[in-house]
């Protein structure tokens, strides 16, 4: 049976996502990047006006004005947030967080380092395991804890009838707190692992920011690209080794890979 050394296997695990991205894009392209998806622009740029909760990205965005209006009122994908209306309609304080999340998805130009290819009717790319600040996640969950849903993974588990999402057959409507139990489970599972919750002291994305003070997510993307560059043998300036601003270097990705390495290495040795 094939056996790999621990270091070799760890290198393979860490390199796979970076290698796939680097085969498709120059690493610096990932710093200013729009998804290949239904409502996204080809390249990020300024907009005269972005509506309400999407306004922070006005100076440099992947979304257009009409997209942000529809995100607030019309809905972009015929998605029914009140799919458990038999128990109650989604509260406004909860829906506000989902609209903010949608603004990030449609508008952010800082998700390039976490892009993966998909084959879906409305997009060819998505992001996965983007680090989300724990405080943002916790606020979202606390404001939705008493709202209702019938499934944990909203990207995969719904049944679509007449182009609208419906609860799976046999499911029952329960509170978010009953379905997810913790904020981390909620944020990471609701959109099929688009987010990876990390402590605020680590490099992490903010769903809302004050544009007059700049976009803090730019530094998070730069940090991630520099990690990817070093891993692939690129020369990176010494001052790029530090995590953005007050953040401490994030070890979650590497720790997860080490755990996976140990499990796989045991499999090879068994």
Rosetta silent file (secondary structure, phi, psi, omega in degrees, C-alpha in Angstrom):
SEQUENCE: XXXXXXXXXXXXXXXXXXXXXXXXXXXXXXXXXXXXXXXXXXXXXXXXXXXXXXXXXXXXXXXXXXXXXXXXXXXXXXXXXXXXXXXXXXXXXXXXXXXXXXXXXXXXXXXXXXXXXXXXXXXXXXXXXXXXXXXXXXXXXXXXXXXXXXXXXXXXXXXXXXXXXXXXXXXXXXXXXXXXXXXXXXXXXXXXXXXXXXXXXXXXXXXXXXXXXXXXXXXXXXXXXXXXXXXXXXXXXXXXXXXXXXXXXXXXXXXXXXXXXXXXXXXXXX
SCORE:     score description
SCORE:     0.000 S_00000001
   1 L     0.000  143.849 -179.367    0.000    0.000    0.000 S_00000001
   2 L   -64.598  132.885  176.397    1.169    3.542   -0.809 S_00000001
   3 L  -125.826  134.891  177.720    2.683    5.347    2.143 S_00000001
   4 L  -115.798  144.416  175.674    3.468    9.070    2.286 S_00000001
   5 L   -66.472  156.028 -179.311    5.640   10.821    4.807 S_00000001
   6 H   -56.368  -45.936 -178.393    3.806   13.120    7.203 S_00000001
   7 H   -65.961  -39.249 -179.374    5.380   16.257    5.746 S_00000001
   8 H   -65.108  -42.267 -178.850    4.706   15.189    2.169 S_00000001
   9 H   -68.598  -39.754  177.088    1.082   14.436    2.886 S_00000001
  10 H   -60.402  -42.513  179.447    0.634   17.690    4.782 S_00000001
  11 H   -61.327  -41.109  179.411    2.093   19.601    1.818 S_00000001
  12 H   -63.161  -44.946 -178.462   -0.331   17.885   -0.549 S_00000001
  13 H   -63.454  -44.770 -178.365   -3.333   18.708    1.614 S_00000001
  14 H   -68.762  -28.233 -172.444   -2.328   22.351    2.042 S_00000001
  15 H   -85.953  -24.797 -171.894   -1.521   22.818   -1.632 S_00000001
  16 H   -53.942  -54.565 -178.642   -4.624   21.429   -3.289 S_00000001
  17 H   -65.735  -39.270  178.674   -6.943   24.476   -3.055 S_00000001
  18 H   -64.141  -42.213 -177.995   -4.137   26.952   -3.739 S_00000001
  19 H   -61.635  -42.885  179.676   -2.880   24.946   -6.707 S_00000001
  20 H   -62.692  -41.814  179.335   -6.309   24.880   -8.330 S_00000001
  21 H   -67.117  -44.094 -176.868   -6.681   28.646   -7.934 S_00000001
  22 H   -67.944  -22.859  175.699   -3.160   29.418   -9.150 S_00000001
  23 H   -72.421  -25.009 -177.204   -3.751   27.343  -12.277 S_00000001
  24 H  -100.009  -29.635 -173.258   -6.690   29.597  -13.169 S_00000001
  25 L  -138.353  147.760  166.003   -5.601   32.987  -11.856 S_00000001
  26 L   -66.169  136.240 -175.275   -2.515   35.042  -11.121 S_00000001
  27 H   -55.105  -34.988 -179.845   -2.452   35.301   -7.316 S_00000001
  28 H   -70.546  -22.234  174.949   -2.637   39.093   -7.394 S_00000001
  29 H   -63.727  -27.533 -176.327   -5.837   38.883   -9.466 S_00000001
  30 H   -71.042  -11.773 -179.645   -7.500   37.303   -6.437 S_00000001
  31 H   -81.511  -14.143 -176.438   -7.165   40.577   -4.524 S_00000001
  32 L  -143.258   82.162 -158.114   -9.643   42.366   -6.789 S_00000001
  33 L  -138.852  136.512  172.423  -12.075   39.714   -7.869 S_00000001
  34 L  -116.343  138.109  177.001  -15.710   39.174   -8.812 S_00000001
  35 L   -61.647  150.024  170.489  -17.347   35.747   -8.887 S_00000001
  36 L   -84.069   89.242 -173.204  -18.473   34.308  -12.194 S_00000001
  37 E  -148.794  171.285 -166.284  -22.136   34.385  -11.196 S_00000001
  38 L   -55.333  -47.913 -172.712  -25.523   35.626  -12.340 S_00000001
  39 L  -106.065    0.822 -176.709  -25.606   39.177  -10.974 S_00000001
  40 L   -81.175  146.484  172.658  -21.910   39.908  -10.538 S_00000001
  41 L   -72.440  162.695  177.406  -19.993   42.378  -12.665 S_00000001
  42 L   -68.002  -40.824 -179.411  -17.002   41.165  -14.643 S_00000001
  43 L  -136.490  146.128  178.000  -14.652   43.431  -12.690 S_00000001
  44 L   -70.478  150.981  178.922  -15.127   45.431   -9.495 S_00000001
  45 E  -172.292  176.941 -177.509  -15.476   49.188   -9.739 S_00000001
  46 L   -73.585  153.730  174.078  -17.281   52.222   -8.306 S_00000001
  47 L  -127.823  144.909  179.212  -21.056   52.686   -8.373 S_00000001
  48 L   -60.825  -36.779 -178.345  -22.948   55.969   -8.106 S_00000001
  49 L  -159.729  135.356  171.181  -25.175   54.498   -5.449 S_00000001
  50 L  -121.283  141.204 -168.583  -25.718   51.169   -3.720 S_00000001
  51 L   -77.364  132.163  165.358  -28.861   50.662   -1.694 S_00000001
  52 H    43.875 -109.618 -172.345  -29.004   50.737    2.106 S_00000001
  53 H   -69.776  -12.643  177.305  -27.120   47.765    3.605 S_00000001
  54 H   -91.841   -3.031 -174.026  -25.010   47.332    0.471 S_00000001
  55 H   -58.041  -32.135 -178.159  -23.753   50.932    0.621 S_00000001
  56 H   -56.722  -23.721 -177.056  -20.324   50.150    2.173 S_00000001
  57 H   -94.415   10.383 -173.150  -19.143   48.710   -1.164 S_00000001
  58 L   -57.889  -38.602 -175.776  -20.165   51.730   -3.263 S_00000001
  59 L   -72.879  -22.820 -177.663  -16.605   52.870   -3.961 S_00000001
  60 L  -161.462  101.457 -170.612  -15.465   49.480   -5.212 S_00000001
  61 E  -142.543  163.097  174.529  -17.953   46.694   -5.752 S_00000001
  62 L  -100.092    1.852 -177.317  -18.939   43.656   -7.789 S_00000001
  63 L  -115.518  157.437  175.634  -22.630   44.608   -7.711 S_00000001
  64 L  -103.813  165.421 -175.485  -24.745   47.154   -9.548 S_00000001
  65 H   -55.957  -47.290 -176.408  -27.341   49.473   -8.041 S_00000001
  66 H   -63.508  -34.713  177.350  -30.373   47.490   -9.214 S_00000001
  67 H   -59.749  -41.299 -177.318  -28.934   44.290   -7.759 S_00000001
  68 H   -72.780  -32.277  175.574  -28.748   45.906   -4.329 S_00000001
  69 H   -65.674  -46.962  179.721  -32.310   47.221   -4.559 S_00000001
  70 H   -63.411  -33.820  179.221  -33.587   43.774   -5.511 S_00000001
  71 H   -61.694  -31.829 -178.914  -31.581   42.225   -2.674 S_00000001
  72 H   -85.022  -34.136 -169.351  -33.575   44.304   -0.192 S_00000001
  73 L  -120.793  -49.800 -172.920  -37.059   44.094   -1.659 S_00000001
  74 L   -84.603  -35.668 -171.049  -37.598   41.788   -4.617 S_00000001
  75 L    89.194  142.575 -173.138  -35.234   38.956   -3.830 S_00000001
  76 L  -100.267  -25.009 -172.949  -32.640   37.761   -6.307 S_00000001
  77 L  -129.787   23.790 -177.334  -33.154   34.014   -6.462 S_00000001
  78 L    57.335   29.546 -177.182  -36.845   33.564   -5.549 S_00000001
  79 L   -85.734  127.427 -179.112  -35.637   32.496   -2.124 S_00000001
  80 L   -97.769  104.491  178.602  -38.318   32.503    0.560 S_00000001
  81 L   -67.751  -25.863  179.561  -36.774   33.320    3.930 S_00000001
  82 L   -95.853   47.441 -178.816  -40.178   32.680    5.547 S_00000001
  83 L   -69.380  -10.249  174.309  -40.345   29.075    4.375 S_00000001
  84 L  -111.056   43.838 -177.130  -41.704   28.202    7.826 S_00000001
  85 L   -61.893  -21.038  176.812  -44.561   30.700    7.672 S_00000001
  86 L   -62.942  -23.012  177.396  -46.822   28.112    9.328 S_00000001
  87 L  -103.216  -15.199 -179.187  -44.848   28.893   12.505 S_00000001
  88 L   142.599  148.200  178.492  -44.281   32.562   11.751 S_00000001
  89 L   -76.831  151.573 -179.880  -42.687   34.904    9.259 S_00000001
  90 L   -59.298  134.606  179.517  -38.999   35.713    9.578 S_00000001
  91 L   -67.531  153.991 -179.884  -38.458   38.647   11.927 S_00000001
  92 H   -64.961  -36.881 -178.890  -37.104   41.888   10.523 S_00000001
  93 H   -67.800  -31.167  176.453  -34.071   41.811   12.813 S_00000001
  94 H   -74.959  -46.777 -177.733  -33.168   38.347   11.502 S_00000001
  95 H   -60.864  -32.359  179.046  -33.809   39.152    7.855 S_00000001
  96 H   -56.906  -38.359  179.297  -31.584   42.210    8.122 S_00000001
  97 H   -68.839  -39.791  179.055  -28.608   39.907    8.719 S_00000001
  98 H   -67.047  -35.373  175.114  -29.453   37.731    5.718 S_00000001
  99 H   -65.955  -39.987  178.129  -29.703   40.841    3.536 S_00000001
 100 H   -63.261  -41.783  176.143  -26.311   41.951    4.858 S_00000001
 101 H   -61.487  -40.305  179.165  -24.883   38.538    4.039 S_00000001
 102 H   -67.892  -38.197  174.956  -26.387   38.795    0.544 S_00000001
 103 H   -59.043  -44.316  177.712  -24.849   42.249    0.071 S_00000001
 104 H   -59.946  -48.062 -177.871  -21.465   40.778    0.939 S_00000001
 105 H   -58.942  -44.925 -175.558  -21.976   37.896   -1.487 S_00000001
 106 H   -79.165  -31.353 -167.310  -23.027   40.119   -4.382 S_00000001
 107 H  -106.528  -27.629 -170.453  -20.764   43.111   -3.780 S_00000001
 108 L   -68.310  130.677  173.805  -17.498   42.093   -2.116 S_00000001
 109 L   -96.055   14.102 -171.016  -14.360   42.115   -4.330 S_00000001
 110 L  -110.666   17.105 -174.236  -12.299   40.500   -1.560 S_00000001
 111 L  -102.870    3.368 -176.543  -13.318   36.837   -1.798 S_00000001
 112 H   -51.054  -43.518 -177.242  -10.914   35.750   -4.546 S_00000001
 113 H   -66.507   -7.070 -178.113   -8.587   33.680   -2.325 S_00000001
 114 H  -119.002   19.621 -175.061  -11.484   31.412   -1.314 S_00000001
 115 E   -81.520  139.598  172.127  -13.071   30.794   -4.724 S_00000001
 116 E  -131.579  155.180  178.717  -13.951   27.309   -5.962 S_00000001
 117 E   -82.278  142.358  175.977  -15.539   26.178   -9.218 S_00000001
 118 E  -139.146  162.910  175.326  -19.112   24.893   -9.251 S_00000001
 119 E  -119.370   89.160  179.605  -21.602   23.786  -11.879 S_00000001
 120 E  -132.230  155.074 -174.280  -24.858   25.545  -11.081 S_00000001
 121 L   -63.292  -27.749 -174.826  -27.388   27.278  -13.291 S_00000001
 122 L  -107.161    1.112  178.114  -26.818   30.673  -11.684 S_00000001
 123 E  -166.369  154.878  175.440  -23.069   30.602  -11.117 S_00000001
 124 E  -110.620   -7.475  179.274  -19.810   28.946  -12.062 S_00000001
 125 E  -141.481  153.467  172.914  -17.950   29.978   -8.927 S_00000001
 126 E  -145.229  172.067  172.213  -18.637   30.354   -5.216 S_00000001
 127 E  -110.227  151.553 -179.272  -16.533   31.011   -2.142 S_00000001
 128 L  -137.565  141.367  174.609  -15.926   28.486    0.644 S_00000001
 129 L    58.655   35.139  173.931  -14.547   28.691    4.180 S_00000001
 130 E   -68.953  130.246 -177.958  -14.129   32.457    4.147 S_00000001
 131 E   -68.765  121.284  179.396  -13.091   33.474    7.691 S_00000001
 132 E  -110.102  131.203 -179.988  -15.987   35.296    9.363 S_00000001
 133 E   -60.053  134.706 -176.184  -15.417   37.228   12.583 S_00000001
 134 H   -57.508  -38.815 -178.336  -17.046   35.468   15.515 S_00000001
 135 H   -64.548  -36.998  175.787  -18.764   38.627   16.740 S_00000001
 136 H   -64.247  -44.689  179.816  -20.481   39.100   13.358 S_00000001
 137 H   -63.583  -44.040 -176.748  -21.623   35.489   13.379 S_00000001
 138 H   -65.034  -40.636  177.699  -22.841   35.631   16.964 S_00000001
 139 H   -61.732  -41.808  178.518  -24.896   38.777   16.358 S_00000001
 140 H   -60.571  -49.449 -177.245  -26.492   37.138   13.334 S_00000001
 141 H   -66.008  -43.840 -178.309  -27.364   33.976   15.224 S_00000001
 142 H   -62.053  -36.084  179.856  -28.682   35.730   18.322 S_00000001
 143 H   -77.376  -12.933  179.295  -31.027   37.866   16.224 S_00000001
 144 H  -112.262   -2.195 -169.406  -32.336   34.761   14.411 S_00000001
 145 L   -57.143  -33.565 -177.152  -32.319   32.269   17.294 S_00000001
 146 L  -100.393    5.418  172.342  -36.082   32.350   17.804 S_00000001
 147 L   -81.742  173.663 -171.235  -36.995   32.407   14.116 S_00000001
 148 E  -118.479  143.958  171.813  -37.975   29.213   12.313 S_00000001
 149 E  -148.899  172.235 -176.404  -36.468   26.959    9.677 S_00000001
 150 L  -124.046    0.763 -179.851  -36.808   23.310    8.679 S_00000001
 151 L  -156.160  153.663 -175.907  -33.305   22.388    7.534 S_00000001
 152 L   -84.801  -34.518 -175.390  -29.733   23.275    8.399 S_00000001
 153 L  -106.231  100.998 -175.045  -28.195   23.547    4.907 S_00000001
 154 L   -75.974  -17.491 -179.623  -30.128   26.093    2.871 S_00000001
 155 L   -81.801  -22.878 -172.381  -27.952   25.685   -0.200 S_00000001
 156 L  -119.592  -30.431 -162.810  -28.610   21.942   -0.609 S_00000001
 157 L   -94.677  -14.033 -178.608  -31.618   20.668    1.279 S_00000001
 158 L   -72.305  153.485  169.291  -34.640   22.607    0.060 S_00000001
 159 E   -97.811  132.179 -176.983  -37.059   21.276   -2.522 S_00000001
 160 E  -104.458  118.984  178.785  -37.685   23.729   -5.332 S_00000001
 161 E  -128.174  129.269 -176.167  -41.217   23.854   -6.737 S_00000001
 162 L    52.181   39.035  173.948  -42.333   26.493   -9.220 S_00000001
 163 L    66.608   21.262  176.803  -38.897   28.095   -8.737 S_00000001
 164 E  -128.350  141.843 -179.020  -39.440   28.715   -5.018 S_00000001
 165 E   -75.283  137.985  177.672  -37.793   26.863   -2.106 S_00000001
 166 E  -131.533  155.001  179.096  -39.965   24.634    0.087 S_00000001
 167 L   -61.866  142.996  177.850  -39.200   22.566    3.181 S_00000001
 168 L   -61.308  148.249  177.073  -38.087   18.987    2.466 S_00000001
 169 L   -58.972  133.530  178.741  -40.745   16.307    2.791 S_00000001
 170 L    88.787   -8.105  179.413  -40.804   14.936    6.307 S_00000001
 171 L   -83.157  163.810  176.771  -39.046   17.931    7.853 S_00000001
 172 L  -132.901  150.934 -177.344  -40.523   20.027   10.639 S_00000001
 173 L   -83.356  125.018  178.719  -40.141   23.699   11.488 S_00000001
 174 E  -132.983  167.872  177.702  -38.053   24.419   14.569 S_00000001
 175 E   -69.574  157.327  175.677  -36.256   27.457   15.903 S_00000001
 176 H   -55.931  -39.314 -178.911  -32.790   28.277   14.640 S_00000001
 177 H   -62.919  -37.554  178.604  -31.525   27.548   18.128 S_00000001
 178 H   -70.839  -38.496 -177.848  -33.022   24.055   18.014 S_00000001
 179 H   -72.664  -46.345 -170.422  -31.701   23.350   14.510 S_00000001
 180 H  -102.584  -29.310  179.685  -28.188   24.752   14.877 S_00000001
 181 L    71.220  -46.672 -178.935  -27.583   24.935   18.656 S_00000001
 182 L  -127.809  158.965  178.465  -24.543   27.240   18.311 S_00000001
 183 H   -61.559  -41.382 -178.591  -23.649   30.344   16.332 S_00000001
 184 H   -61.543  -46.282  178.272  -20.691   28.580   14.725 S_00000001
 185 H   -59.094  -43.008 -179.883  -22.838   25.700   13.459 S_00000001
 186 H   -60.525  -56.690 -174.325  -25.350   28.143   12.049 S_00000001
 187 H   -62.371  -35.052 -175.822  -22.937   30.381   10.158 S_00000001
 188 H   -82.833  -27.549 -174.678  -20.923   27.500    8.754 S_00000001
 189 H   -98.389  -27.585 -171.186  -23.803   25.231    7.752 S_00000001
 190 L   -59.882  -39.999  177.807  -26.565   27.553    6.579 S_00000001
 191 L  -112.782   38.208  171.467  -24.891   28.324    3.226 S_00000001
 192 L    57.359   49.855  173.074  -22.990   25.068    2.865 S_00000001
 193 L    67.497   31.498  168.311  -19.688   26.162    4.395 S_00000001
 194 L   -64.571  -33.653 -176.487  -19.348   29.494    2.665 S_00000001
 195 E  -111.877  149.409  170.507  -18.157   30.763    6.062 S_00000001
 196 E  -126.926  112.317 -174.841  -15.607   29.547    8.579 S_00000001
 197 E   -75.688  130.225  179.328  -16.074   31.216   11.965 S_00000001
 198 E  -133.937  158.519  177.679  -12.834   32.370   13.619 S_00000001
 199 L   -59.629  149.816 -178.674  -12.018   34.496   16.686 S_00000001
 200 L   -59.956  -24.927 -178.352  -12.052   38.253   16.103 S_00000001
 201 L   -73.501  -13.490  178.008   -8.325   38.423   16.904 S_00000001
 202 E   -94.591  162.995  175.995   -7.589   36.427   13.741 S_00000001
 203 L   -58.589  122.382 -176.114   -7.860   37.716   10.169 S_00000001
 204 L  -154.940  154.119 -177.540  -11.594   37.688    9.452 S_00000001
 205 E   -83.103  147.769  173.305  -14.235   39.297    7.286 S_00000001
 206 L  -109.030  133.742  179.187  -16.745   41.888    8.412 S_00000001
 207 L   -78.626  -19.334  177.455  -20.240   41.840    6.933 S_00000001
 208 L  -140.086  143.862  176.763  -20.594   45.560    7.603 S_00000001
 209 L  -153.975  163.138  177.934  -18.019   48.352    7.829 S_00000001
 210 L   -86.853  108.730 -175.401  -17.757   52.127    7.738 S_00000001
 211 H   -63.197  -21.854  179.056  -16.605   52.955    4.189 S_00000001
 212 H   -68.124  -18.327  178.751  -15.201   56.306    5.332 S_00000001
 213 H  -103.361    7.906 -179.713  -12.566   54.312    7.234 S_00000001
 214 L    90.464  167.758 -179.036  -11.789   51.977    4.329 S_00000001
 215 L   -94.479  107.646 -177.906  -12.694   48.352    3.696 S_00000001
 216 L   -66.541  -19.301 -178.521  -11.049   46.156    6.380 S_00000001
 217 H   -71.549  -18.465  176.762  -11.703   43.035    4.306 S_00000001
 218 H   -61.637  -41.946 -179.440   -9.060   44.123    1.800 S_00000001
 219 H   -67.212  -32.950  178.895   -6.336   43.402    4.367 S_00000001
 220 H   -66.701  -42.867  178.016   -7.801   39.969    5.090 S_00000001
 221 H   -63.843  -41.092  179.059   -7.661   39.063    1.383 S_00000001
 222 H   -63.433  -43.041  177.720   -4.066   40.341    1.145 S_00000001
 223 H   -57.700  -46.503 -177.358   -3.079   38.275    4.176 S_00000001
 224 H   -65.742  -41.612  179.039   -4.588   35.145    2.649 S_00000001
 225 H   -63.643  -38.786  178.385   -2.946   35.676   -0.753 S_00000001
 226 H   -66.075  -37.057  174.203    0.443   36.130    0.941 S_00000001
 227 H   -60.611  -44.919  179.859   -0.069   32.867    2.840 S_00000001
 228 H   -64.202  -40.541 -179.466   -0.868   31.168   -0.472 S_00000001
 229 H   -63.660  -47.321 -179.601    2.155   32.746   -2.173 S_00000001
 230 H   -60.992  -39.142 -179.730    4.586   31.620    0.502 S_00000001
 231 H   -64.272  -31.389 -178.589    3.147   28.122    0.368 S_00000001
 232 L   -95.447    6.104  174.655    3.733   28.025   -3.398 S_00000001
 233 L    88.335   12.581  177.181    7.273   29.405   -3.159 S_00000001
 234 L   -75.377  150.812  173.795    6.578   32.996   -4.215 S_00000001
 235 L   -77.493  127.773 -179.706    8.745   35.773   -2.823 S_00000001
 236 L  -125.044  131.269  178.496    6.739   37.778   -0.289 S_00000001
 237 L   -54.926  146.835 -177.846    7.979   41.030    1.332 S_00000001
 238 H   -57.294  -39.854 -177.631    8.942   40.673    4.988 S_00000001
 239 H   -72.135   -4.131  177.098    6.337   43.206    6.089 S_00000001
 240 H   -90.988   -0.225 -177.510    3.649   41.030    4.460 S_00000001
 241 L   -76.984  -22.405 -176.145    4.225   38.253    6.970 S_00000001
 242 L   -82.038  154.152  176.551    2.111   39.874    9.666 S_00000001
 243 L   -72.627  158.037 -175.824   -1.636   39.499    9.942 S_00000001
 244 L   -63.586  134.246  172.363   -3.740   42.539    9.041 S_00000001
 245 L    49.666 -122.346 -174.459   -3.907   45.412   11.514 S_00000001
 246 L   -86.298    0.950 -176.620   -4.619   44.173   15.067 S_00000001
 247 L   -72.259  150.329  170.643   -5.162   40.583   14.045 S_00000001
 248 E   -94.564  148.811 -178.333   -2.925   37.780   15.196 S_00000001
 249 L   -52.403  131.458 -177.128   -1.818   35.296   12.553 S_00000001
 250 L   -85.796  128.063 -179.382   -4.635   32.788   11.937 S_00000001
 251 L  -107.895    1.701 -173.954   -3.800   29.120   12.381 S_00000001
 252 H   -58.528  -44.429 -177.752   -7.236   27.615   11.817 S_00000001
 253 H   -62.247  -47.045 -176.915   -6.604   26.593    8.223 S_00000001
 254 H   -66.858  -41.534  179.362   -3.259   24.987    8.991 S_00000001
 255 H   -60.977  -43.195  178.004   -4.556   23.276   12.124 S_00000001
 256 H   -60.743  -39.668  179.829   -7.458   21.801   10.165 S_00000001
 257 H   -67.225  -37.948  178.749   -5.057   20.533    7.537 S_00000001
 258 H   -63.673  -42.589  178.106   -2.812   18.945   10.182 S_00000001
 259 H   -60.743  -43.735  178.650   -5.802   17.135   11.677 S_00000001
 260 H   -64.803  -37.005  179.115   -6.776   15.901    8.221 S_00000001
 261 H   -61.743  -45.047 -179.416   -3.179   14.862    7.592 S_00000001
 262 H   -60.730  -44.587 -178.605   -3.080   12.764   10.773 S_00000001
 263 H   -63.621  -45.981 -178.272   -6.333   11.023    9.883 S_00000001
 264 H   -69.089  -38.743 -179.394   -5.269   10.259    6.311 S_00000001
 265 H   -62.214  -39.870  177.356   -1.749    9.281    7.357 S_00000001
 266 H   -63.333  -35.533  179.019   -3.180    6.702    9.765 S_00000001
 267 H   -64.265  -42.621 -179.685   -5.311    5.367    6.950 S_00000001
 268 H   -67.219  -32.752 -176.121   -2.274    4.879    4.738 S_00000001
 269 H   -85.282  -12.405 -176.532   -0.342    3.208    7.517 S_00000001
 270 L   -77.021    0.000    0.000   -3.132    0.853    8.574 S_00000001
